[in-house]
Amino acid sequence: MTGPPTGPDAEAVLAAFARTTGDVAAARRVARQFSDLDEGERSALLWSEDDGAKLVAVLLLVQAMRAHPDPELTDEYLSAAKAERFADPVLVDLAAEELVGAPLVGGSTGPLFALVKSDVAMVRRIAIVATLAFAKQGDAEVPLGIAGRLVRERGETVQSALGWVLRETGKRASEGALVAFLEKNGRFLSVAARRTATEHLPPADRDRLRG
């Protein structure tokens, strides 16, 4: 007598992704196709050396969080990030808002400020990108608070995220608060980050703050 059929495994996911163009849109399609992948197989993808595997795994975590919010999904994601498994910023930019930021809206923001202190640059990027969840609720205080702790960092991993998160904070939460932040801290941003942060400001403010 044969046992019950088993579900898809990590190798099947990798084989499916290998048949695609390998971009984010393709990874999303594969993640939807394998939405029933069990936790152990998802973990195997997340901790794989294969970049495509990690991309699909992160998207599977986001799908799972949307379906059934669970702090263990956040922990799984952060464990991999803290272990320096993420080399590509896209693994942060596609997931940090939903896996790390959104669960904290309306509660303690202490975990975000703890991430700022990490020795791992990609974890610090998670801290700032996660604050998009607050900006989209009209809260500029949290994004600007995190940005204030990271603005002096020179590495591109954090600086590039600061630029677009600040821009979105000005668009979605408070343009005035963004201008005040940039008047105080803008000189610490890289040229590229400052340019991105000011993109949607009125021309007079934009030109003045770009210096």
HELIX and SHEET records of a PDB file:
HELIX    1   1 ALA A   10  ALA A   18  1                                   9    
HELIX    2   2 VAL A   24  GLN A   33  1                                  10    
HELIX    3   3 GLU A   39  LEU A   46  1                                   8    
HELIX    4   4 ASP A   51  ALA A   67  1                                  17    
HELIX    5   5 PRO A   71  LYS A   82  1                                  12    
HELIX    6   6 VAL A   90  ASP A   93  1                                   4    
HELIX    7   7 ALA A   96  ALA A   96  1                                   1    
HELIX    8   8 GLU A   97  GLY A  101  3                                   5    
HELIX    9   9 ALA A  102  LEU A  104  5                                   3    
HELIX   10  10 GLY A  110  VAL A  116  1                                   7    
HELIX   11  11 ALA A  121  ALA A  130  1                                  10    
HELIX   12  12 LEU A  132  ALA A  135  1                                   4    
HELIX   13  13 GLU A  141  LEU A  150  1                                  10    
HELIX   14  14 GLU A  156  ARG A  172  1                                  17    
HELIX   15  15 GLU A  175  ASN A  185  1                                  11    
HELIX   16  16 GLY A  186  PHE A  188  5                                   3    
HELIX   17  17 VAL A  191  ALA A  197  1                                   7    
HELIX   18  18 PRO A  203  ARG A  210  1                                   8    
END                                                                             
